[in-house]
């Protein structure tokens, strides 16, 4: 998608982000007052309230102004037109105005922007979700029988805690240094070297003062850093009592700057994690140099490391896991050294996965909070789903769905009543009616300490399985239907892929399906798995950066009578020999009860065997929750053996309804056997899409290739998404990659000229298919503008008028530009005379410009906190007019005036205070 910057010839004063922004970055306009908040109410624009289209041609911008600030969180704000992702806008400092440049080449909002939506993590921001009707939700699932072990019980070791604060580090792409601060909790009497668990918090506010918080970095004078890294002490203490050294690291410096990172800060977070691990490796080699907090606990065994990441921290530790095995490009890496540690597993709590490229070879547990109000689409489910077929399948990838848990309360520093800084419950119902599932005190919603205890229990379960290899903990994570009493009263469901399961059915185009459909996970059209109007979301179907996103399928059943059968035939027979059971990951609609399906297998010779029957109840949920989630249901294979079915040659799987009507979606089916498989590293290629930066040039057409770097130790396949003939749509192409191959780069043409058009970018995205991991998934060709910005001048056209006539000034450019440009004037207080008031100007103009009414009457300089008047000069034009329409009144009064101050920024975004232009209005009588 081509992107370009607005030419900022005149911008608002007092915008610190612009003052230090690099002018050769394509940036959206950052001042909320550059946008006239009432324009969406103008006649004939066809946009919903709160939305506005500015600019024209290649520099059209779509703007949405939120009625209230959107809290800083981990999910990214996204603009959609119907089902189509338009892009991710840039927010202003007050988190109310969001601005996105469109690449529609002159297509207007009326033509292309139907059904506009602002979403974050699948949650609607620009329009309240319908309130949940009373009694809509089903009860929580039954409590699971207890497993053989309960990892939530404290261990036998005494614990000690402390902190270290080292010199800050510089990370690529981040102007300000990032802190190296951490909380350490470990055992004091445990023998030998102990495994290490590292925690990384997510994207939250960075600084606070009293009851206020913000996302700045470093903190302003008088403000304190929010201690998010101290929010996992309860988890750390439990693990420390069980013999683990734990460290929770601070990442405020990343949170305060990651809006500049195309990957949301994943690479920076990986670098920070590895910076801390590198220090532990240094201290292991020379213990005397370790900080007191580290010396005070047991020495660490860096061959046994587990990473725990919350929200964007989850994506960060996932990246750190494969960065530890396959090094990132040195110019993008904040820790360009080989790893001296071994990552044995990751725990991902309500994580983001913007790149959708999980590490297939490191075991993982993803905790999905059922009442997540931040990453509410539960996109972290793809840490399991997207590992299928990528590596050798030996690593177990578990998904843990915790009914009644929200996003924030896993961290005590994000929890009201426990946090030092301002904190809130991220889940909020729409409208005055409480949500029957997720509002506090209703249904299965957990209290903060209950949620924290359950989270600690499952983190400890993952440590026990991944780090210690204790198979007794596996049934808590792999869909075996066992629970841990320490997690009560939380209701927890699990499923898993990998762990040497044998694929029986993985939805794809090679399947022959009758009685059901192969549906597209990311479409809501007729071929989509969840069509528009479905009450809820599916974590399995979370969208990618671009669309279409091919290759993602499920198998859908929709029946109206008992006995309806969906038959799924593999292109080639599969072997289930050695498996004890067939494990299905099956979705049923939320709040449904008693869906029953018979499961039958057919071998290549046509012999049939009914394996058994599965039963599923839908998860409790209301219309906007991500409750279409695949439950693991197993049927033993003993009936197949009795029937003489050849388990080496299974060809067909049949599901037959035993309820009168219903719906179900089969995510996949696997041959399952008990036991914990040994994790065998795959030979994988590593792919990183880079960004090539070039000058536009004065003439001619040049071809440049977006760099695609391939390293690693194996061959693989990736899917590259490149702009198609319509620049708003991407085309997906499958590419085979080999380490060292330089032929994968994507070519782009750059046309030179001598007219200013702002910087631009052509984007490329990458996702793995098989045999590869993708680090940098977003890159392309960035074209620097090498022509000077036009200069602006202002001449009065009608600066002295009789009331009822408009004041006018002409804004002229020294030469035309290829993008829309704008001049901006601030209304200043008039001293030594009477100032024009809200009753002296046209009320429709006042509404369009400031979303205000004439009453109560006040001076124009006080109509809003920062009253600005923008003037837009269209691409290819040389001038435009600023007009202030006055009205006649019956009041006899003297001359009134208005003062307009021009502010400009140069190409380095340095601010320049311009002259004042005064308009005077005489009484008409």
Buried (B, 14 or more C-beta within 10 A) or exposed (E): BBBBBBBBBBBBBEBEBBBEBEBBEBBBBBBBBBBBBBBBBBEEBBBBEBBBBBBBBBBBBBBBBBEEEBBBBBBBBBBBBBBBBBBBBBBBBEBBBBBBBBBBEEBBBEEBBEEBBBBBBBBBBBEEBEBBEEEBBBBBBEBBEBBEBBBBBBBEBEBBBBBBEEEBBEBBBBEBBBBBBBBBBBBEEBEEBBBBBBBBBBBBBBBBBEEEBBBBBBBEEEBEBBBBBBBBBBBBBBBBBBBBBBBBBBBBBBBBBBBBBBBBBBBBBBBBBBBBBBBBBEBBEEEEEBBEBBBBBBBBBBEBBBBBBBBBBBBBBBBBBBBBBBBBBEEBBBBBEEBBBEBBBBBBBBBBBBBBBBBBBBBBBBBBBBBBBBBBBBBBBBBBBBBBBBBBBBBBBBBBBBBBBBBBBBBBBBBEEBBEBBBEBBBEBBEEEBBBBBBBEBBBBBEBBBBBBBBBBBBBBBBBBBBBBBBBBBBBBBBBBBBBEBBBEBBBBBBBBBBBBBBBBBBEEEBEBEBBBBBBBBBBEEEBBBEEEBBBBBBBBBBBBBBBBBBBBBBBBBBEEEEBBBBBBBEEBBBBEEBBBBBBBBBBBBBBEEBBBBBBBBBBEEBEBBBBEBEBBBBBBBBBBBBBBBBBBBBBBEBBEEBEBBBEBBBBBBBBBBBEEBBBBBBBBBBBBEEBBEBEBBEBBBBBBBBBEBEBBEEEEBEBBBBBBBBBEBBBBBBBBBBEEEBBBBEBEEBBBBBEBEEBBBEBEBEBBEBBBBBBBBBBBBBBBBBBBBBBBBBBBBBBBBBEBBEBEBEEEBBBBEBEBBBBBBBBBEEBBBBBBBBBBBBBEBEEEBBBBBBBBBBEBBBBBBBBEBEEEBBBBEBBEEBBBBBBBBBEBBBBEBBBBBBEBEEEEEEBBBBBBBBBBEEEBEBEEBEEBBBBBBBBE
